[in-house]
């Protein structure tokens, strides 16, 4: 399935920001899953935007990474990083 050029969904924004923060903090999906009490498969699906994550689990993931939840749902949070990578 090919993605359109439309704006990313909120689920995709959360997943991308979650992955970026996790990688910046050098935390594996397995470690994030253990710390948050969720499964590694679930974390992977959330990061890929394949899972519709609940607000409660969003909070668990943000807390496990030590970042405010609002940062993970902010579409502009990593705009500067994306600009430098492109």
N, C-alpha and C positions, 0 to 999 in steps of 0.2 A: 504494500500500500504506500503510495507516494503522498507526502505531506504537501499541502498548499503553502503559498507564501503568506497566508493570513497570520495575524498575531498569535503568539503562543497562548495556549490555554493557561488558566491559573494553575492547574495540576502540573503542566509542563514547566512553568516558571518555578514552582516549589521544588520539583524534582531536580531541575538544573542547578538551582541555588544550593540545594541540599548536597548534591554531588560536589559542587565547587568548594563549599565550606569543608566537607569531609576530606577532600583531597588536600586543601590548604593546611588542614590540621594534621595531615598524614595519618588518618584513621581509616582502617579497612572497613569494608561493609560488614564483615563478621564482627569486628570489635564494636561498631556502631549498633549492630543488632543486639549483641549481648548487653551493652550498656543501657539500651532503650527498652529491653525486654521484648523485642520483636524478632521475627525470623530474618535471616539473611536474604532469603528469597523475596520477602515482603519489601525490604529496604531496596533491593535491586529493582523491583517493579515500580516502586515509588519514584526512584531516581530516573527511570526511563519514561515516566508519565503513563505507565500502563495500569497503574492502580489508582483508584479514586480514594485517596487517603482521608481519614476522618480528622477533625480538628484536635481530638484527643491524642491521636498518634502523631500529628504534626508537632504538638507540644512535647511529647516524649522524645522525638527525634531532635528538636531544637535544644531541649534540656540536656540530652546526652552529648551534644556537641558544644554546649556552653554558649549558645548564641540566642539572641532574642528571636522569637518566632516571627516578628514583623520583618526581620531581615530576610528570612527565607521566602516570604511571599512578595517581596519588593521586586518588580520587574527591572528596575534600574540599578539594583544592588551591584551587579557585576558588569554594567554597560561599559565601563572603562576597560575592564579586563578583556571583554569581547572585542573592543576596538583595537586593542594592542595585538590581539592574536590574529586578527584578519588582515 
